[in-house]
Amino acid sequence: MNKYKNLILNTLIFGLGTFSSKVLVFFLMPLYTRVLSSADYGTVDLIMQTGNLLVPLVMMGISNAVIRFGLDKSVNKNDVFTTALLSVGGGFAALLLFYPLIMRIPSLGEYALLIYAFVLMSCLRSICSNFVRAKQYVRLYAFDGFLSTLMTVIFNILFLVVFDMGITGYVLATVLADFLSSVFLFLVANLKQYIDFKGFNRSVSKQMLRYAIPMIPTTIFWWITNVSDRFLVTYMISEAANGLYAVSYKIPTLINLVSGIFIEAWQMSAVTENEKPHREVFFTRVSYVYQSLIFMGASVLIPLSKVIIRILTSEEFYPSWQYIPLLVLATCFSCLTSFLGSVYMVEKKSGTMLWTTVLGAVINLVLNFLLIPVYGVNGAAFATFFSYFVVFLVRAFHTQRFIKIQWNVPKFIINFVLISAQCFIMIGEAPLWILWECLLLIAMLILNARVILQNVLTILRQKG
């Protein structure tokens, strides 16, 4: 099948399974913000983000290697899946040694058992789902995404509304959904056949770990870029302020959602496209459409900040709208950075991916300490944006060594100026801001819609 059409087909399949399911979770926000106070929501956010920090440590970065080596036709799939299970088993055993320490962390210690359950189930589900994706069972992968989210919704309603379990119920809903997802994939995909503890190739394990281990600090430093501001907002301002900030983070996830669906399909296409001259054209053409969609989505979302928060949250959380514009801008560059990360994935340059991520994390931490005391929560939002922006620029130049993606620089600059203007007009509530936002949105659509249409039509007309 034509590689472009294959990419579109896989994206649509992932979209059908993932978009509808993630939208269900997104619309649980009214439930969360009415059942939990802003302080409780801030605590929940810290619990989940702490778990998300521990997951890559326990997995030893092997989740990324499962996709990269699982897609490699020359590698035995038994070796890939067995190595992943052994890595998680060893990592979780090591984590158990730190249980007394986690028990002593303020605000989190009483939820230590829940954090451990969250980490273990997240690891198992990640291995199973990524292995299924590497096997290119895209329909099963997509259906599992829908099923897992449906379970999350059901358990949230059960634990938060029926049993009034508060913070514990919120986390437990995710834990049980991940557990059921792992069991479902293990049985339906018959993953048992890929387990071979005695006969697996240790050479493949070494290669996977050599690729995966640099991904551990990479993931941790991405976590610092994404999440450290939540802890610093809590520390420097309050848990309630972090609760508002955590809610505002949910809105840009609409862009991350669409981007994530595409990236899942894109990674499969990027790894399997081996012809270098065609690969550069492939990456360039796809990047044109991708960045246009990202900027257009952001341009629509920013003017709707107030409306979305008013509809989806209680009155207590309404002030969180003012943090959304900068976080949307940050999300744009987060998505573009992830796209460039696929170049390092194709070339197996996980070490290079690491140092660019370290750069972003350092910038983020420094700016958080400088800006939060002066500008409050929006200081944290700006720090997140600027760190992603710098990492994007570095990767855009550095990846030229491997795959020469052609960037339309003038158009990119115009997009950036338009979206930045929307952000600051919205935050400052400038006079006639609705009119200005509409005009800027129209300009953004005119600038990008034609490019998308032209490329899509060209792709669909190709025969292979």
PALOTOR-928557 format. One record per residue (C-alpha): residue number from 1; residue in three letters; x, y, z. Coordinates in nm, 4 decimals. Layout:
PALOTOR-928557
resi | resn | c1 | c2 | c3
NUM | ala | X | Y | Z
...
//
This chain:
PALOTOR-928557
resi | resn | c1 | c2 | c3
1 | met | 0.0000 | 0.0000 | 0.0000
2 | asn | 0.1157 | 0.3583 | -0.0646
3 | lys | 0.3079 | 0.4730 | 0.2449
4 | tyr | 0.1040 | 0.7936 | 0.2706
5 | lys | -0.2258 | 0.6128 | 0.2476
6 | asn | -0.1028 | 0.3569 | 0.4993
7 | leu | -0.0145 | 0.6394 | 0.7388
8 | ile | -0.3588 | 0.7973 | 0.6892
9 | leu | -0.5342 | 0.4634 | 0.7371
10 | asn | -0.3457 | 0.3828 | 1.0580
11 | thr | -0.4096 | 0.7342 | 1.1879
12 | leu | -0.7835 | 0.6950 | 1.1213
13 | ile | -0.7916 | 0.3575 | 1.2956
14 | phe | -0.6052 | 0.4918 | 1.5981
15 | gly | -0.8310 | 0.7951 | 1.5885
16 | leu | -1.1515 | 0.5921 | 1.5947
17 | gly | -1.0286 | 0.3917 | 1.8906
18 | thr | -0.8524 | 0.6695 | 2.0795
19 | phe | -1.0236 | 1.0005 | 2.0065
20 | ser | -1.3708 | 0.8952 | 2.1156
21 | ser | -1.2318 | 0.7313 | 2.4275
22 | lys | -1.0123 | 1.0254 | 2.5284
23 | val | -1.2987 | 1.2638 | 2.4707
24 | leu | -1.4970 | 1.0633 | 2.7258
25 | val | -1.2258 | 1.1228 | 2.9852
26 | phe | -1.2022 | 1.4905 | 2.8887
27 | phe | -1.5715 | 1.5350 | 2.9586
28 | leu | -1.5243 | 1.3855 | 3.3048
29 | met | -1.3795 | 1.7209 | 3.4079
30 | pro | -1.7186 | 1.8489 | 3.5298
31 | leu | -1.7371 | 1.5426 | 3.7548
32 | tyr | -1.3837 | 1.5871 | 3.8879
33 | thr | -1.4198 | 1.9586 | 3.9543
34 | arg | -1.7506 | 1.9141 | 4.1357
35 | val | -1.6566 | 1.6130 | 4.3448
36 | leu | -1.3013 | 1.7268 | 4.4293
37 | ser | -1.1963 | 2.0619 | 4.5711
38 | ser | -0.9142 | 2.2539 | 4.4017
39 | ala | -0.6782 | 2.1401 | 4.6815
40 | asp | -0.7846 | 1.7741 | 4.6395
41 | tyr | -0.7418 | 1.8018 | 4.2642
42 | gly | -0.3934 | 1.9411 | 4.3207
43 | thr | -0.3088 | 1.6418 | 4.5424
44 | val | -0.4477 | 1.3972 | 4.2854
45 | asp | -0.2347 | 1.5630 | 4.0196
46 | leu | 0.0801 | 1.5235 | 4.2322
47 | ile | 0.0031 | 1.1546 | 4.2944
48 | met | -0.0480 | 1.0809 | 3.9256
49 | gln | 0.2579 | 1.2769 | 3.8170
50 | thr | 0.4740 | 1.1063 | 4.0805
51 | gly | 0.3575 | 0.7730 | 3.9418
52 | asn | 0.4343 | 0.8914 | 3.5892
53 | leu | 0.7873 | 0.9779 | 3.7034
54 | leu | 0.8425 | 0.6324 | 3.8544
55 | val | 0.7065 | 0.4369 | 3.5550
56 | pro | 1.0046 | 0.4973 | 3.3205
57 | leu | 1.2445 | 0.4206 | 3.6068
58 | val | 1.0778 | 0.0865 | 3.6759
59 | met | 1.0583 | 0.0036 | 3.3047
60 | met | 1.4211 | 0.1098 | 3.2489
61 | gly | 1.3050 | 0.2869 | 2.9335
62 | ile | 1.2197 | -0.0456 | 2.7717
63 | ser | 0.8790 | 0.0705 | 2.6463
64 | asn | 1.0430 | 0.2737 | 2.3679
65 | ala | 1.2645 | -0.0203 | 2.2755
66 | val | 0.9603 | -0.2493 | 2.2470
67 | ile | 0.8269 | -0.0329 | 1.9630
68 | arg | 1.1600 | 0.0256 | 1.7891
69 | phe | 1.2816 | -0.3364 | 1.8001
70 | gly | 0.9340 | -0.4848 | 1.7696
71 | leu | 0.8953 | -0.3132 | 1.4317
72 | asp | 1.2338 | -0.4447 | 1.3157
73 | lys | 1.1634 | -0.7477 | 1.0970
74 | ser | 1.5072 | -0.8975 | 1.1683
75 | val | 1.4448 | -0.9229 | 1.5448
76 | asn | 1.2695 | -1.2198 | 1.7067
77 | lys | 0.9524 | -1.0975 | 1.8798
78 | asn | 0.9965 | -1.3482 | 2.1668
79 | asp | 1.3224 | -1.1758 | 2.2577
80 | val | 1.1526 | -0.8334 | 2.2582
81 | phe | 0.8559 | -0.9249 | 2.4789
82 | thr | 1.0552 | -1.1418 | 2.7203
83 | thr | 1.3180 | -0.8714 | 2.7671
84 | ala | 1.0445 | -0.6181 | 2.8414
85 | leu | 0.8839 | -0.8380 | 3.1089
86 | leu | 1.2187 | -0.9099 | 3.2780
87 | ser | 1.3047 | -0.5390 | 3.2791
88 | val | 0.9766 | -0.4452 | 3.4473
89 | gly | 1.0088 | -0.7278 | 3.7016
90 | gly | 1.3585 | -0.6205 | 3.8015
91 | gly | 1.2693 | -0.2517 | 3.8079
92 | phe | 0.9622 | -0.2998 | 4.0267
93 | ala | 1.1561 | -0.5224 | 4.2691
94 | ala | 1.4104 | -0.2402 | 4.3061
95 | leu | 1.1317 | 0.0146 | 4.3605
96 | leu | 0.9947 | -0.1910 | 4.6507
97 | leu | 1.3161 | -0.1154 | 4.8421
98 | phe | 1.2214 | 0.2538 | 4.8471
99 | tyr | 0.8758 | 0.2035 | 4.9961
100 | pro | 0.9737 | 0.3376 | 5.3449
101 | leu | 1.1115 | 0.6520 | 5.1801
102 | ile | 0.7975 | 0.7155 | 4.9736
103 | met | 0.5878 | 0.6679 | 5.2887
104 | arg | 0.7575 | 0.9767 | 5.4367
105 | ile | 0.6876 | 1.2179 | 5.1488
106 | pro | 0.4440 | 1.4906 | 5.2650
107 | ser | 0.0957 | 1.4716 | 5.1037
108 | leu | 0.1917 | 1.1522 | 4.9198
109 | gly | 0.3000 | 0.9073 | 5.1891
110 | glu | -0.0515 | 0.7995 | 5.2813
111 | tyr | -0.1119 | 0.7039 | 4.9173
112 | ala | 0.2104 | 0.5007 | 4.8765
113 | leu | 0.0305 | 0.1695 | 4.8110
114 | leu | -0.1866 | 0.3326 | 4.5451
115 | ile | 0.1209 | 0.4833 | 4.3786
116 | tyr | 0.2871 | 0.1403 | 4.3666
117 | ala | -0.0255 | -0.0196 | 4.2189
118 | phe | -0.0504 | 0.2612 | 3.9633
119 | val | 0.3137 | 0.2167 | 3.8599
120 | leu | 0.2939 | -0.1626 | 3.8213
121 | met | -0.0287 | -0.1612 | 3.6196
122 | ser | 0.0929 | 0.1277 | 3.4007
123 | cys | 0.4130 | -0.0638 | 3.3223
124 | leu | 0.2317 | -0.3854 | 3.2316
125 | arg | -0.0214 | -0.2068 | 3.0127
126 | ser | 0.2516 | -0.0077 | 2.8399
127 | ile | 0.4440 | -0.3231 | 2.7498
128 | cys | 0.1376 | -0.5089 | 2.6235
129 | ser | -0.0054 | -0.2187 | 2.4227
130 | asn | 0.3279 | -0.1156 | 2.2690
131 | phe | 0.4066 | -0.4745 | 2.1736
132 | val | 0.0663 | -0.5088 | 2.0095
133 | arg | 0.1343 | -0.1849 | 1.8198
134 | ala | 0.4784 | -0.3095 | 1.7152
135 | lys | 0.3106 | -0.6243 | 1.5821
136 | gln | 0.0953 | -0.3798 | 1.3813
137 | tyr | -0.2305 | -0.5061 | 1.5274
138 | val | -0.3625 | -0.1539 | 1.4869
139 | arg | -0.7322 | -0.2397 | 1.5184
140 | leu | -0.6769 | -0.4335 | 1.8401
141 | tyr | -0.4603 | -0.1521 | 1.9763
142 | ala | -0.7249 | 0.1056 | 1.8936
143 | phe | -1.0083 | -0.1021 | 2.0400
144 | asp | -0.8119 | -0.1517 | 2.3602
145 | gly | -0.7720 | 0.2258 | 2.3877
146 | phe | -1.1475 | 0.2672 | 2.3736
147 | leu | -1.2124 | -0.0215 | 2.6132
148 | ser | -0.9575 | 0.1026 | 2.8666
149 | thr | -1.1032 | 0.4521 | 2.8686
150 | leu | -1.4571 | 0.3200 | 2.9008
151 | met | -1.3471 | 0.1230 | 3.2077
152 | thr | -1.1846 | 0.4379 | 3.3477
153 | val | -1.5103 | 0.6302 | 3.3057
154 | ile | -1.7183 | 0.3550 | 3.4677
155 | phe | -1.4821 | 0.3173 | 3.7625
156 | asn | -1.4623 | 0.6954 | 3.8111
157 | ile | -1.8390 | 0.7244 | 3.8318
158 | leu | -1.8558 | 0.4229 | 4.0629
159 | phe | -1.5794 | 0.5302 | 4.3015
160 | leu | -1.6329 | 0.9079 | 4.3016
161 | val | -2.0121 | 0.9351 | 4.2825
162 | val | -2.1500 | 0.6095 | 4.4215
163 | phe | -1.8896 | 0.5304 | 4.6899
164 | asp | -1.7563 | 0.8860 | 4.7409
165 | met | -1.3948 | 0.7635 | 4.7654
166 | gly | -1.2407 | 1.0982 | 4.6686
167 | ile | -0.8684 | 1.0987 | 4.5881
168 | thr | -0.8350 | 0.7227 | 4.6395
169 | gly | -1.1226 | 0.6516 | 4.4030
170 | tyr | -0.9719 | 0.8724 | 4.1298
171 | val | -0.6402 | 0.6851 | 4.1306
172 | leu | -0.7959 | 0.3422 | 4.1809
173 | ala | -1.0113 | 0.3894 | 3.8695
174 | thr | -0.6989 | 0.4256 | 3.6550
175 | val | -0.5259 | 0.1308 | 3.8233
176 | leu | -0.8143 | -0.1095 | 3.7595
177 | ala | -0.8600 | 0.0105 | 3.4012
178 | asp | -0.4910 | -0.0515 | 3.3278
179 | phe | -0.5111 | -0.3967 | 3.4873
180 | leu | -0.8127 | -0.5008 | 3.2787
181 | ser | -0.6492 | -0.3612 | 2.9633
182 | ser | -0.3341 | -0.5673 | 3.0252
183 | val | -0.5375 | -0.8851 | 3.0780
184 | phe | -0.7454 | -0.8157 | 2.7662
185 | leu | -0.4422 | -0.7650 | 2.5398
186 | phe | -0.2560 | -1.0596 | 2.6905
187 | leu | -0.5438 | -1.2955 | 2.6182
188 | val | -0.6700 | -1.1640 | 2.2824
189 | ala | -0.3249 | -1.1185 | 2.1261
190 | asn | -0.2076 | -1.4458 | 2.2842
191 | leu | 0.1015 | -1.2750 | 2.4224
192 | lys | 0.1884 | -1.5851 | 2.6240
193 | gln | 0.3428 | -1.7354 | 2.3096
194 | tyr | 0.6075 | -1.4608 | 2.3072
195 | ile | 0.7362 | -1.5400 | 2.6577
196 | asp | 1.0527 | -1.7514 | 2.6577
197 | phe | 1.2648 | -1.6970 | 2.9686
198 | lys | 1.5031 | -1.9838 | 2.8893
199 | gly | 1.5639 | -1.9469 | 2.5173
200 | phe | 1.5570 | -1.5715 | 2.4562
201 | asn | 1.8534 | -1.4083 | 2.2815
202 | arg | 2.0567 | -1.2112 | 2.5335
203 | ser | 2.2263 | -1.0218 | 2.2530
204 | val | 1.8924 | -0.8692 | 2.1570
205 | ser | 1.8312 | -0.7833 | 2.5235
206 | lys | 2.1625 | -0.5989 | 2.5392
207 | gln | 2.0821 | -0.4042 | 2.2236
208 | met | 1.7387 | -0.3118 | 2.3574
209 | leu | 1.8795 | -0.1987 | 2.6910
210 | arg | 2.1576 | -0.0051 | 2.5186
211 | tyr | 1.8873 | 0.1799 | 2.3280
212 | ala | 1.6461 | 0.2032 | 2.6216
213 | ile | 1.8698 | 0.3101 | 2.9103
214 | pro | 1.9370 | 0.6621 | 2.7729
215 | met | 1.5590 | 0.6923 | 2.7456
216 | ile | 1.5290 | 0.6723 | 3.1256
217 | pro | 1.6883 | 1.0127 | 3.1923
218 | thr | 1.5239 | 1.1400 | 2.8723
219 | thr | 1.1804 | 1.0554 | 3.0111
220 | ile | 1.2710 | 1.1948 | 3.3526
221 | phe | 1.3874 | 1.5243 | 3.2049
222 | trp | 1.0708 | 1.5446 | 2.9920
223 | trp | 0.8835 | 1.4901 | 3.3156
224 | ile | 1.0766 | 1.7806 | 3.4687
225 | thr | 0.9827 | 2.0001 | 3.1726
226 | asn | 0.6177 | 1.8948 | 3.1884
227 | val | 0.5523 | 1.8517 | 3.5586
228 | ser | 0.8131 | 2.0203 | 3.7799
229 | asp | 0.6154 | 2.3436 | 3.7566
230 | arg | 0.3197 | 2.1717 | 3.9292
231 | phe | 0.5334 | 2.0912 | 4.2332
232 | leu | 0.6898 | 2.4382 | 4.2344
233 | val | 0.3504 | 2.6081 | 4.2043
234 | thr | 0.2343 | 2.3994 | 4.5013
235 | tyr | 0.5474 | 2.4867 | 4.6984
236 | met | 0.5678 | 2.8571 | 4.6088
237 | ile | 0.1960 | 2.9371 | 4.5975
238 | ser | -0.0472 | 2.6668 | 4.7204
239 | glu | -0.2117 | 2.3321 | 4.6464
240 | ala | -0.5256 | 2.5184 | 4.5390
241 | ala | -0.3251 | 2.7155 | 4.2811
242 | asn | -0.1814 | 2.3909 | 4.1494
243 | gly | -0.5354 | 2.2543 | 4.1288
244 | leu | -0.6305 | 2.5434 | 3.8990
245 | tyr | -0.3116 | 2.4959 | 3.6980
246 | ala | -0.3734 | 2.1211 | 3.6646
247 | val | -0.7226 | 2.1885 | 3.5273
248 | ser | -0.5877 | 2.4407 | 3.2762
249 | tyr | -0.3419 | 2.1741 | 3.1589
250 | lys | -0.6361 | 1.9552 | 3.0568
251 | ile | -0.7504 | 2.1880 | 2.7773
252 | pro | -0.4321 | 2.1794 | 2.5640
253 | thr | -0.4469 | 1.8009 | 2.5874
254 | leu | -0.7037 | 1.8233 | 2.3070
255 | ile | -0.4117 | 1.9159 | 2.0792
256 | asn | -0.1909 | 1.6517 | 2.2394
257 | leu | -0.4688 | 1.4011 | 2.1856
258 | val | -0.4876 | 1.4585 | 1.8097
259 | ser | -0.1083 | 1.4787 | 1.7857
260 | gly | -0.0639 | 1.1603 | 1.9892
261 | ile | -0.2963 | 0.9655 | 1.7607
262 | phe | -0.0932 | 1.0744 | 1.4603
263 | ile | 0.2459 | 1.0131 | 1.6262
264 | glu | 0.1458 | 0.6545 | 1.7109
265 | ala | 0.0782 | 0.5854 | 1.3438
266 | trp | 0.3701 | 0.7992 | 1.2275
267 | gln | 0.6301 | 0.6070 | 1.4309
268 | met | 0.5305 | 0.2867 | 1.2520
269 | ser | 0.5632 | 0.4523 | 0.9099
270 | ala | 0.8860 | 0.6374 | 0.9954
271 | val | 1.0670 | 0.3237 | 1.1120
272 | thr | 0.9583 | 0.1092 | 0.8180
273 | glu | 1.0472 | 0.3696 | 0.5512
274 | asn | 1.4038 | 0.2712 | 0.4614
275 | glu | 1.4796 | 0.4414 | 0.1279
276 | lys | 1.6737 | 0.7534 | 0.2239
277 | pro | 1.5934 | 0.9909 | -0.0706
278 | his | 1.2240 | 0.9058 | -0.0479
279 | arg | 1.2400 | 0.9222 | 0.3298
280 | glu | 1.3419 | 1.2891 | 0.3268
281 | val | 1.0538 | 1.3795 | 0.0951
282 | phe | 0.8231 | 1.1682 | 0.3128
283 | phe | 0.9264 | 1.3451 | 0.6347
284 | thr | 0.9088 | 1.6899 | 0.4729
285 | arg | 0.5644 | 1.6447 | 0.3212
286 | val | 0.4183 | 1.4979 | 0.6388
287 | ser | 0.5756 | 1.7746 | 0.8495
288 | tyr | 0.4039 | 2.0426 | 0.6361
289 | val | 0.0606 | 1.8977 | 0.7049
290 | tyr | 0.1361 | 1.8165 | 1.0696
291 | gln | 0.2576 | 2.1617 | 1.1723
292 | ser | -0.0312 | 2.3300 | 0.9892
293 | leu | -0.2846 | 2.1162 | 1.1754
294 | ile | -0.1151 | 2.1851 | 1.5092
295 | phe | -0.1141 | 2.5633 | 1.4630
296 | met | -0.4714 | 2.5691 | 1.3345
297 | gly | -0.5937 | 2.3627 | 1.6288
298 | ala | -0.4185 | 2.5932 | 1.8738
299 | ser | -0.5595 | 2.9006 | 1.7014
300 | val | -0.9131 | 2.7671 | 1.7487
301 | leu | -0.8577 | 2.6621 | 2.1097
302 | ile | -0.7098 | 2.9845 | 2.2508
303 | pro | -1.0163 | 3.2097 | 2.1951
304 | leu | -1.2387 | 2.9392 | 2.3470
305 | ser | -1.0452 | 2.9216 | 2.6760
306 | lys | -1.3095 | 3.0968 | 2.8833
307 | val | -1.6000 | 2.9163 | 2.7209
308 | ile | -1.4509 | 2.5697 | 2.7664
309 | ile | -1.3658 | 2.6284 | 3.1317
310 | arg | -1.7104 | 2.7760 | 3.1981
311 | ile | -1.8786 | 2.4689 | 3.0470
312 | leu | -1.6540 | 2.1958 | 3.1858
313 | thr | -1.5729 | 2.3100 | 3.5397
314 | ser | -1.7377 | 2.4471 | 3.8485
315 | glu | -1.7182 | 2.8160 | 3.9417
316 | glu | -1.4241 | 2.7508 | 4.1753
317 | phe | -1.2049 | 2.6512 | 3.8784
318 | tyr | -1.3056 | 2.9324 | 3.6391
319 | pro | -0.9858 | 3.1440 | 3.6988
320 | ser | -0.7838 | 2.8611 | 3.5434
321 | trp | -0.8772 | 2.9895 | 3.1927
322 | gln | -0.6034 | 3.2541 | 3.2117
323 | tyr | -0.3271 | 2.9886 | 3.2087
324 | ile | -0.4592 | 2.8071 | 2.9008
325 | pro | -0.3261 | 3.0311 | 2.6166
326 | leu | 0.0425 | 2.9948 | 2.7089
327 | leu | -0.0022 | 2.6234 | 2.7760
328 | val | -0.1601 | 2.5843 | 2.4316
329 | leu | 0.1424 | 2.7584 | 2.2801
330 | ala | 0.3709 | 2.5290 | 2.4802
331 | thr | 0.1769 | 2.2268 | 2.3561
332 | cys | 0.2313 | 2.3318 | 1.9921
333 | phe | 0.6063 | 2.3130 | 2.0353
334 | ser | 0.5813 | 1.9996 | 2.2463
335 | cys | 0.4066 | 1.8300 | 1.9519
336 | leu | 0.6610 | 1.9577 | 1.6993
337 | thr | 0.9439 | 1.8409 | 1.9251
338 | ser | 0.7878 | 1.4940 | 1.9427
339 | phe | 0.7719 | 1.4817 | 1.5641
340 | leu | 1.1428 | 1.5571 | 1.5396
341 | gly | 1.2035 | 1.2938 | 1.8052
342 | ser | 1.0912 | 1.0353 | 1.5494
343 | val | 1.4093 | 1.1146 | 1.3521
344 | tyr | 1.6221 | 1.0082 | 1.6498
345 | met | 1.4031 | 0.7018 | 1.6910
346 | val | 1.4561 | 0.5963 | 1.3290
347 | glu | 1.8324 | 0.6459 | 1.3602
348 | lys | 1.8442 | 0.4840 | 1.7083
349 | lys | 2.0049 | 0.8012 | 1.8465
350 | ser | 1.8565 | 0.7830 | 2.1948
351 | gly | 2.1666 | 0.9482 | 2.3419
352 | thr | 2.1172 | 1.2534 | 2.1223
353 | met | 1.7526 | 1.2674 | 2.2221
354 | leu | 1.8719 | 1.2767 | 2.5843
355 | trp | 2.0904 | 1.5842 | 2.5707
356 | thr | 1.8287 | 1.7921 | 2.3906
357 | thr | 1.5792 | 1.6912 | 2.6590
358 | val | 1.8237 | 1.7829 | 2.9374
359 | leu | 1.8593 | 2.1283 | 2.7838
360 | gly | 1.4824 | 2.1812 | 2.7954
361 | ala | 1.4543 | 2.0598 | 3.1544
362 | val | 1.7334 | 2.2886 | 3.2780
363 | ile | 1.5790 | 2.5922 | 3.1071
364 | asn | 1.2386 | 2.5023 | 3.2506
365 | leu | 1.3645 | 2.4703 | 3.6090
366 | val | 1.5651 | 2.7935 | 3.5976
367 | leu | 1.2756 | 2.9923 | 3.4521
368 | asn | 1.0290 | 2.8415 | 3.7017
369 | phe | 1.2379 | 2.9638 | 3.9950
370 | leu | 1.2762 | 3.3075 | 3.8335
371 | leu | 0.9249 | 3.3646 | 3.6985
372 | ile | 0.6802 | 3.2010 | 3.9430
373 | pro | 0.7631 | 3.4432 | 4.2299
374 | val | 0.7120 | 3.7390 | 3.9931
375 | tyr | 0.4312 | 3.6335 | 3.7563
376 | gly | 0.2657 | 3.3549 | 3.9548
377 | val | 0.1179 | 3.0557 | 3.7729
378 | asn | 0.1550 | 3.2103 | 3.4278
379 | gly | 0.5277 | 3.2342 | 3.4970
380 | ala | 0.5292 | 2.8548 | 3.5117
381 | ala | 0.3273 | 2.8351 | 3.1892
382 | phe | 0.5735 | 3.0637 | 3.0086
383 | ala | 0.8672 | 2.8583 | 3.1371
384 | thr | 0.7088 | 2.5464 | 2.9899
385 | phe | 0.6531 | 2.7160 | 2.6540
386 | phe | 1.0043 | 2.8606 | 2.6273
387 | ser | 1.1779 | 2.5342 | 2.7179
388 | tyr | 0.9868 | 2.3460 | 2.4463
389 | phe | 1.0557 | 2.6270 | 2.2002
390 | val | 1.4321 | 2.6046 | 2.2559
391 | val | 1.4345 | 2.2231 | 2.2296
392 | phe | 1.2385 | 2.2450 | 1.9048
393 | leu | 1.4891 | 2.4886 | 1.7521
394 | val | 1.7857 | 2.2741 | 1.8573
395 | arg | 1.6287 | 1.9560 | 1.7187
396 | ala | 1.5186 | 2.1275 | 1.3971
397 | phe | 1.8819 | 2.2145 | 1.3218
398 | his | 2.0436 | 1.8988 | 1.4620
399 | thr | 1.8176 | 1.6451 | 1.2877
400 | gln | 1.9334 | 1.7822 | 0.9517
401 | arg | 2.2400 | 1.5610 | 0.9978
402 | phe | 2.0208 | 1.2528 | 0.9637
403 | ile | 1.7126 | 1.3472 | 0.7613
404 | lys | 1.7008 | 1.6804 | 0.5797
405 | ile | 1.3474 | 1.7997 | 0.6480
406 | gln | 1.2744 | 2.1111 | 0.4422
407 | trp | 1.1155 | 2.3788 | 0.6611
408 | asn | 0.9153 | 2.6648 | 0.5132
409 | val | 1.0758 | 2.9175 | 0.7484
410 | pro | 0.8809 | 3.2344 | 0.6492
411 | lys | 0.5485 | 3.0547 | 0.6861
412 | phe | 0.6568 | 2.9035 | 1.0178
413 | ile | 0.7515 | 3.2461 | 1.1538
414 | ile | 0.4152 | 3.3927 | 1.0483
415 | asn | 0.2332 | 3.1058 | 1.2200
416 | phe | 0.4343 | 3.1639 | 1.5354
417 | val | 0.3673 | 3.5396 | 1.5349
418 | leu | -0.0080 | 3.4886 | 1.4815
419 | ile | -0.0441 | 3.2299 | 1.7585
420 | ser | 0.1708 | 3.4376 | 2.0007
421 | ala | -0.0448 | 3.7442 | 1.9339
422 | gln | -0.3553 | 3.5404 | 2.0118
423 | cys | -0.2029 | 3.4300 | 2.3416
424 | phe | -0.1151 | 3.7733 | 2.4711
425 | ile | -0.4364 | 3.9379 | 2.3487
426 | met | -0.6356 | 3.6693 | 2.5298
427 | ile | -0.4367 | 3.6826 | 2.8538
428 | gly | -0.4403 | 4.0633 | 2.8603
429 | glu | -0.8116 | 4.0755 | 2.7692
430 | ala | -0.7289 | 4.3586 | 2.5289
431 | pro | -1.0080 | 4.5913 | 2.4141
432 | leu | -1.2147 | 4.4256 | 2.1408
433 | trp | -1.0227 | 4.1040 | 2.2080
434 | ile | -1.2968 | 3.8885 | 2.0553
435 | leu | -1.2691 | 4.0766 | 1.7244
436 | trp | -0.8889 | 4.0521 | 1.7200
437 | glu | -0.8997 | 3.6816 | 1.8033
438 | cys | -1.1437 | 3.6155 | 1.5185
439 | leu | -0.9300 | 3.8078 | 1.2685
440 | leu | -0.6135 | 3.6253 | 1.3722
441 | leu | -0.7939 | 3.2908 | 1.3540
442 | ile | -0.9146 | 3.3655 | 1.0004
443 | ala | -0.5603 | 3.4617 | 0.8990
444 | met | -0.4289 | 3.1358 | 1.0448
445 | leu | -0.6873 | 2.9283 | 0.8581
446 | ile | -0.6179 | 3.1039 | 0.5268
447 | leu | -0.2440 | 3.0545 | 0.5690
448 | asn | -0.2619 | 2.6817 | 0.6460
449 | ala | -0.5791 | 2.5269 | 0.5039
450 | arg | -0.4622 | 2.5401 | 0.1404
451 | val | -0.1342 | 2.3646 | 0.2231
452 | ile | -0.3179 | 2.0820 | 0.3972
453 | leu | -0.5672 | 2.0395 | 0.1133
454 | gln | -0.2961 | 2.0403 | -0.1555
455 | asn | -0.0816 | 1.7808 | 0.0220
456 | val | -0.3724 | 1.5530 | 0.1081
457 | leu | -0.4983 | 1.5565 | -0.2521
458 | thr | -0.1473 | 1.4885 | -0.3818
459 | ile | -0.1073 | 1.1966 | -0.1422
460 | leu | -0.4432 | 1.0444 | -0.2323
461 | arg | -0.3681 | 1.0697 | -0.6056
462 | gln | -0.0425 | 0.8770 | -0.5734
463 | lys | -0.0478 | 0.5121 | -0.6736
464 | gly | 0.2515 | 0.3946 | -0.4710
//
